[in-house]
Amino acid sequence: MESSGELVPFPLLTTPIESNYRACTIPYRFPSDNPKKPTPTELSWINLFLNSIPSFRKRAESDDTVPDAPIRAEKFAQRYSAILEDIKKDPESHGGPPDCILLCRLREQVLREVGFRDIFKKVKDEENAKAISLFKDVVCLNDAIEDEAKRVENLVRGIFAGNIFDLGSAKLAELFSEDGMSFLASCQNLVPRPWVIDDLDIFITKWSKKTWKKAVIFVDNSGADVILGILPFARELLRHGAQVVLAANDLPSINDVTYPELVEIISKLKDEHGKLIDVDTSNLLVANSGNDLPVIDLTTVSQELAYLASDADLVILEGMGRGIETNLYARFKCDSLKIGMVKHPEVAQFLGGRLYDCVFKYNEASS
């Protein structure tokens, strides 16, 4: 479904939304803070965004779909750093006080203003092709696990392993350019449990006793994340009898998969009978979330997604941006799952966990 028109609140948020929902998880300031003076938390997050500029500039310089890319990339770097320095001096400038949504939005705005639309396109296409070639092996390894609890745990580990492919994290962008990422090695090398938030055992128990009718999954990165992490998990939900709606971004933002890209990926993975390795996909839908950032404010989603989600009984927010930095404490009228890997030291510190720790937060419907 294409996204068009006005954005609306996600229908499964606990109401009244005004008093129950705040998109951003980490408060950068409190009402008692001086509005004219940046808080220590604001400064550390502004610096995190400043430190990511060189890796964004490098991607932008090599975007061969844009004429004069190096000049425009330099313009992006200068303009975005100037905005961040302004906010350091006056937190109320540029639509502040800042939070992670505003800092991401300003970065996307500047990239688009100077003429870039999708600076990660090349790396997304390469990673998608690589992951598509591994999809069958990953699924067959999972299918071979007869014990259901172990199979579900393995699928969840696959989501975390896939979620490592995140070029919005400066550290991981560096690591990635050095040696690429091995999916199976990442599965083995997750930090040991218990994770910083670890409701996996509760979820597995529920899985064995409960059948969800419809799950909405907000997906994150291209490549291994969506293809080797989310899609095998979604396929297992289909086998379990659920309808699955995958919600992907409307417009490109870092290496997150977009709606048109996800439609294309799934059509490449299906066989001539429209099956995903022996599983019927008539209950698998892809929706345009209406979002254009690596984080998400659920008070503004596409009407199509709101319509498709209205009768869902499980909502899954995957990835650090959508499931930890935003929406970690979001409450829903149905069961919910927030799954993501902690890829910024600032997030690890806030949660009291380790860098590359895992978050698996399961909540039953709030009455």
Disulfide bonds with the S-S distance in Angstrom:
none
